[in-house]
Amino acid sequence: MSTLSPEVETLLDRLSADLPQLRADHPDDFWAQFQRRSDDVIEHTPPDLRPQAQRRIDEILIAHQLGPADPGA
């Protein structure tokens, strides 16, 4: 299994760290903002590693209690 590049790892770490502030700053359009940031991560990921990056994005959402089952999402 290949690993994500340091650049992509940095983008994912930043996305996770920024998520609480992103929610606070963009309560009405959080999901659009999150999608934009997530798309940036995916665009910087080689095609063969995009599923791995998407799993990490999903894990970030879950870690911040924003998984699909969260009624407040």
C-alpha positions in Angstrom: 0.0 0.0 0.0 1.4 3.4 -1.0 1.4 6.2 1.4 0.2 9.7 0.9 2.7 12.4 0.1 3.9 14.8 2.8 2.0 17.6 1.0 -1.3 15.7 1.1 -0.7 14.7 4.7 -0.1 18.4 5.6 -3.4 19.3 3.8 -5.3 16.7 5.7 -3.7 17.7 9.0 -4.6 21.3 8.3 -8.2 20.4 7.4 -8.6 18.5 10.6 -7.1 21.3 12.7 -9.1 24.0 10.9 -12.4 22.2 11.1 -13.7 23.7 14.4 -12.9 27.2 13.2 -14.3 26.5 9.8 -17.6 25.5 11.4 -17.6 28.7 13.6 -16.7 31.0 10.8 -19.2 29.5 8.2 -22.3 28.3 10.1 -24.5 28.8 7.0 -22.2 27.4 4.4 -19.9 25.0 6.3 -20.5 22.1 4.0 -19.7 24.1 0.9 -16.5 25.4 2.6 -15.6 21.9 3.7 -16.2 20.5 0.2 -13.9 23.1 -1.3 -11.1 22.2 1.1 -11.7 18.5 0.6 -11.6 18.9 -3.1 -8.3 20.6 -2.8 -6.9 17.6 -0.9 -8.2 15.2 -3.5 -6.8 17.3 -6.4 -3.3 17.2 -4.8 -3.6 13.4 -4.5 -2.5 11.0 -7.2 -5.5 9.2 -8.7 -4.4 5.8 -7.4 -4.3 7.2 -3.8 -7.5 9.2 -3.9 -9.6 6.5 -2.2 -7.1 6.5 0.7 -7.3 10.3 0.9 -11.1 10.2 0.9 -11.0 7.7 3.8 -8.9 10.1 5.7 -11.3 12.9 5.0 -14.2 10.7 6.2 -12.2 9.9 9.4 -11.7 13.6 10.0 -15.5 14.1 9.8 -16.1 11.2 12.2 -13.4 12.5 14.6 -15.3 15.8 14.7 -18.6 14.1 15.1 -19.8 15.1 11.7 -20.3 11.7 10.2 -23.4 11.0 8.1 -25.3 9.9 11.2 -24.9 13.3 12.9 -28.4 15.0 12.9 -26.7 18.4 13.5 -24.6 18.2 10.4 
